[in-house]
Structures are given as structure tokens and as C-alpha cells.
Amino acid sequence: MEPNRLSNRTSDCLRSARDFLAAVTIVLFSAAPALVQEPASASLLLHAARVFDGNEMHNGLSVLVKNGRIAEIKPRASFKTDAAMQIIDLGDATLLPGFIELHAHLSYQKIAADTVLKHGITTIRDLGGPVHQPYGGEGDLRVLTSGPIITAPHGYPIVNLGAANIAIAVAGEEEARAVVRSLIDQGAVVIKIALEPGGETGAPWSSHHGHAHHDSAHAGPHGAQAASHSPAAWPMLPEAIVKAIVEEAHRHRRKVSAHVAETSGVRIALNAGVDEWAHMPCDAIPESLLKQAKAQNVIIIGTLDTLSKCAGITRNAAIWAELGGELLYGAEIAHPDIPWGIDAQELMLMMHMAKMELPDALRAATAKAGQHLGVPLLGTIQPGAPADLIAIQGNPAQHLKRLEYPGLVISGGRIVVNHFVSAD
């Protein structure tokens, strides 16, 4: 064979070898994430000293995950293992459902979803932002949305944050109904409205508001701007429009969540039949109205940490607890000083202000929150539930802050964070 032809063939062989090695390298590197994130179809057996199943704490139970769901939860010795099963022995740890954040502003504030997920929140409800269909839950954050907040023209939050991607102003009942239908068609799981005149002492949204704090306890029940408000008060939706919103939302099997913070907004919400208050109110609310809210089965999302400087927050929470009112977990992720994940301070304030025991506070962030969202078994560890799980070293009763930095995070059966040692 001629030398130049031999040289050409050698070069061709070397190029082929290089191409093959490059292809192998690409495959190996592209496969690397799958080695970190366990496929949802694999069997995963988790042993832990304690398992909080969303309702009760148990000792000596283990959890089997298959196909992204909880398959079994039973005593450790009852499980038979096989070579295909991944086993993680968490040791002296507590396994819990991933937390459900019922009041977040991720989209509007552009918070990284993977950061929130890695810090123990596996499901959020984004209140006030672009509307979209629910997504996530299989190795990433499950995101549900209300879409933009429905408010009065020039009302909150438009008056201080603008309208783009956060709010829609409506001026009449038919317009309001049409907006509700449009949001639901686009994927909204809840409808959020604002009933906020501004000015409450300690409220973060009113810190730059121009008028002084007012006593709203004497506001009339029907007017959008009651006479007792100063002229600078922000306009609110009138009761007739709120009733139209509630009726239309209920017709489509959606709840209505209202941003309320003082008496006049609370009164409108109650008269219109609103299902949920997006915050524990900031101003002190007359006990008679809190009793009416309890009688109407209103749910309150705490956000106690965000509103901890409010004048009436401690009193309202204490009365609500005495009445046996339902308080669910929501920390308002994206507000300043609120962790981008589980907020242990919110849990502590629920226990301190609302006199909840730790299991009650954990239920409010897991099983009860999932039930409130209407997602079957979400927030629980029981057969058939989505395998959204977190684990921390030790017992949360002694190490509550560790919930903000879980050593294990699983979303839809896929391991996202794992600082524990696999047993196989």
C-alpha cells in the first residue's frame, strides 16, 4: 500500500476513535444527572427513626416508593428487599411529607424554583403572577397559581406595584365574572382578590403609603371606600362585585382567597362569602367578625412571620385559636427576610401566637394544606400519595430549624437532595 494512502487511512481511524470517545464522553456526562436524581420508576426503600405521615408521628416505620408514589408504609422488619431496590437508611432522622407553601410570590419576584425545592417546599401556590396550568412534581417544584390578583381600578397592588403580571382591575360585575372564567380557563386553581385600603400599622405593603393609620372598625359594610377612611385610602372592590366573583368561582369549583388586613375588607369578604383570607389580618379585628368567619368556615393562611410587626396580629391569632378556626401554613415566600423554602419561624409563631402544638403546625403545612388544595393525598405519606418527601437529622421537636435545610428531598419519587448514605 502506498505510504500516503496508509497515512490517510491511519488518520481516518484516529478521527473515528476520537469521534467514538467524544460520543461516549457526551453520553456519560449527559447521563450524570440521572445518577444524582433517582428515576421515579425505581423502587426506593427509606428507613427512619421517625415518620410523620402528615397527621401523626410514628416510630419504627419504613416507607417504600415505587413509580413516583408511596407504595407501602409499615414496620422495617416487614419489608423484603431485592437487588433492584435502592435502600437509604436515614438512621436517627425524621421523614416527613414535603411542605406545601400556600402563599408564595415566586413568579413575580423571580425566585428560583429549584432553590425553594431544595429547602423543603415541594408544592407552592403562587398568588399574584402570570397564570398557567399546574406543572411540576416529578423532580421539580409543583407550582399552582391564582394568576393575577383581581382588584379595583387604582387599588392594591396596582397602586404601589403596578399591574403587569400581578393584578387585573375590574369595574363591574360582568367584567369580574369574565375575568374569573378567563383565569380558570388558563389554569388558575384559586381566584385571589385584594380588599386593601392601606395604612395598617406594621404591614409591609403599607410602609410607603402616604396616609396615616386609620381605625377601620366603623367602616360601612357596602361601600368600596367607607367614609371613615382618609381621602388617600386605596379603593377597594365593592361588595356586589366581590359577590359576583365568588359566585362565578364557585360555579367553576374554585375557592376565592382575599387579601384582607383590616375590618372594612374583612366585612366585605364575609358578606360576599369569600372562602379564605390570604393573611391573618394585620389590624385588630372585632371578635364578632372573627366569630362570623369561623361560622362561615373561613380558612386563614397565617403569614405570621411576614406580618409579625402588625399591631393586631397576635390578638387576632389568639382569638382565632380560641374559636377553633382553621389556620394553614403560608410564609409568603419572596417577601424580604422570609427564607426561600421552609420557614421555621412561621411554625414557631403558629405555635406561639395560635397555641398550636408542633404536630398541629406540621399538619397545617402538609396533610391539611393538601386537602385544602383538593389534590388527593398530597401532603401525606400513605399508599397512593405522591412521593414528595423530606428528611432531617434528629427530631424536629428538638431541631425545628433543621427543617429549613433538609438532608433529603424527594419530588415525585425523584431524589433531588441526599446528604444521607445509601445502604446498598
Secondary structure, 3 states (H helix, E strand, C coil): CCHHHHHHHHHHHHHHHHHHHHHHHHHHHHHHHHHHCCCCCCCEEEECCEEECCCCEEECEEEEEECCEEEEEEEHHHCCCCCCCEEEECCCEEEEECEEEEEECHHHHCCCHHHHHHCCEEEEEEECCCCCCCECCCCCCEEEEEECEEECCCCCCHHHHCCCCCEEECCCHHHHHHHHHHHHHCCCCEEEEEECCCCCCCCHHHCCCCCCCCCHHHCCCCCCCCCCCCCCCCCCCCHHHHHHHHHHHHHCCCEEEEEECCHHHHHHHHHHCCCEECCCCCCCCCHHHHHHHHHCCCEEECCCCCCCCCCCHHHHHHHHHHHCCEEECCCCECCCCCCCCCCHHHHHHHHHHCCCCHHHHHHHHCHHHHHHHCCCCCCCCCCCCECCEEEEECCCCCCHHHHHCCCEEEECCEEEEECCCECC
